[in-house]
Amino acid sequence: MGKQCIALLTDFGTRDYFVASLKGVILSINPDCAIVDISHEVPEYDLKAAAFILWACYRFFPGGTIFLTVVDPGVGSERRIILARSPRYFFIAPDNGVLSLILKQDNPELWELTGRAHFLADRRSSFEGRDKMAPVAAWLSLGVSLSELGRPAENPRRLEVSEPQLENREIQGQILYRDRFGNLITNLDQQLIARFLTGNRGARLVLVAGKKKISEMAASYSSGGSDRPFFIINSLGLLEIAVYKKAAAEVLGLEPGDPVILKAD
């Protein structure tokens, strides 16, 4: 398979030995692979944040990339470890819903990891990211077949992800993610908004977020007001709430999971 890319996403942070251990295991098995850090600053145990980060960036990686996601509140429990294969990528993660958005987007083929010969330890472990998932990612990067690593699986766990509700004069949505700048990314996408505008030609868009009505739509962050919230369509094609050089989350007192309503006035 040549020089493979393995991309890591965890909630481990970087002060401890956890991330280094994953990389050490991978490089001990395949010293020629390229390891990319997506992030290790996922909020602790936050499966929805991890699912969103993975979804937001995976499509920009080269074909054949192996994504190893270790955000695992149930480590050492009866939960499975799964491997998902889409037409272009591989994903290894606990079966706890963290792959929900990938499953929805790509409908990949699923495998349960059972190939004990390719684990560092076949018992339950308090660090299965190191002992099971990382070595499987490395062996996969060397071309080991899926049938050697596991068996076909069904019925993966999925997170409850709210879908926008489009009505005649409004769309009801939800905040999905807060980025490090305090911007709030919603689940309202540009295609849905375009359909909404088609049915409400000439109407002015107003976003209701918490107790605040936001009526300014900006083309970029810098063109928005410096002291007042505005919304934009971001680089992912999603509606995002921002305040120029300030944290919209703090200004508005909002966080992921809070509802938003886009209205046609």
Secondary structure, DSSP 8 states (H G I E B T S, - for coil): --S-EEEEEES--SSSSHHHHHHHHHHHH-TT-EEEEEES---TT-HHHHHHHHHHHGGGS-TT-EEEEE--TTTTSS--EEEEE-SS-EEEEESSSTTHHHHHHH--EEEEE--GGGSS-SS--TTHIIIIIHHHHHHHHTT--HHHHEEE------------EE-SSEEEEEEEEE-TT--EEEEEEHHHHHHHHHHTTT--EEEEETTEEE--B-SSSTTS-SSS-EEEE-TTSEEEEEBTTB-HHHHHT--TT-EEEEEE-
